[in-house]
Amino acid sequence: MEPASRTPATSYRADWYPDPTGRFEFRYHNGQAWTGDVSVDGNRFLDPLQPAGYPVHGGAGVGPKPPGSGKASAALVLGITSFLLGWVPFLAFLAVAGAVLAFIFGIAVLRRDTRLRAAGGTNPRGHGMAVTGLILSPLALASAGLGIWLSVLAIREVDEFQNVGQHTVEITSCSVSGGVAEAEGTITNEGSSAKSYHLGIEFVRPGTDNQLYTDSTDIDDVAGGDTRTWSVFVVVNEEQLDCRVDSVTGPLPFGQS
């Protein structure tokens, strides 16, 4: 609601005016005295008057404290939270929403304060929080930009790890000599695009599934239709072992080994 123009201090017509206590945004004057009918952001509340009159400009008064700082607090909390969590992969998308809301709430509070000053009132509580939230909102968006980039990178790494396409792996040799077990073989990329692989090999007791040793190797950039050889070896105490392929994945995410 819009306040009436301020008439001389000794004469008021019945209308809404900036709250003379500074505790609410507007207070209704019935033409003879101030009433307990108050407003903040267009929302009306009842603030009962004291029997001996109503204190002006900063008096303690009675009734609830003005709720005008709710949006300001939200702007501050959302701005800080979005800035701190924006860079975290996948949380970045929530941070974008939080930064946008912090900006909207901050602007709403500043517009309210502008209207209040134009009507001759003073700023309600929360002006500083709204300004801080407004400043943090673009910083939070920048932080979220980093988080979104990291999210895309993580998705790509996991996709390359899980989706290795059509391929064929063969063990061409499995031997134990001088306390060293060695497995050799080939891998063929049956797809059309180049792939990289992480190959896990098990060394088991002959004729059983009893795994005794494991090793792995990376085969990088195998072109579509090409075949690449590979080999792994481990130091063992047994004189005879069987070899088998345990797993074939893409490169381990983020260069793990």
Secondary structure as UniProt FT lines:
FT   TURN            9..10
FT   STRAND          15..18
FT   TURN            20..21
FT   STRAND          26..29
FT   STRAND          34..40
FT   TURN            41..42
FT   STRAND          43..46
FT   TURN            51..52
FT   TURN            68..69
FT   HELIX           70..85
FT   TURN            86..87
FT   TURN            89..91
FT   HELIX           92..118
FT   TURN            119..120
FT   TURN            125..126
FT   HELIX           127..162
FT   STRAND          167..177
FT   TURN            178..179
FT   STRAND          180..189
FT   STRAND          195..204
FT   TURN            206..207
FT   STRAND          211..222
FT   TURN            224..225
FT   STRAND          227..235
FT   STRAND          242..249
FT   HELIX           253..255
//
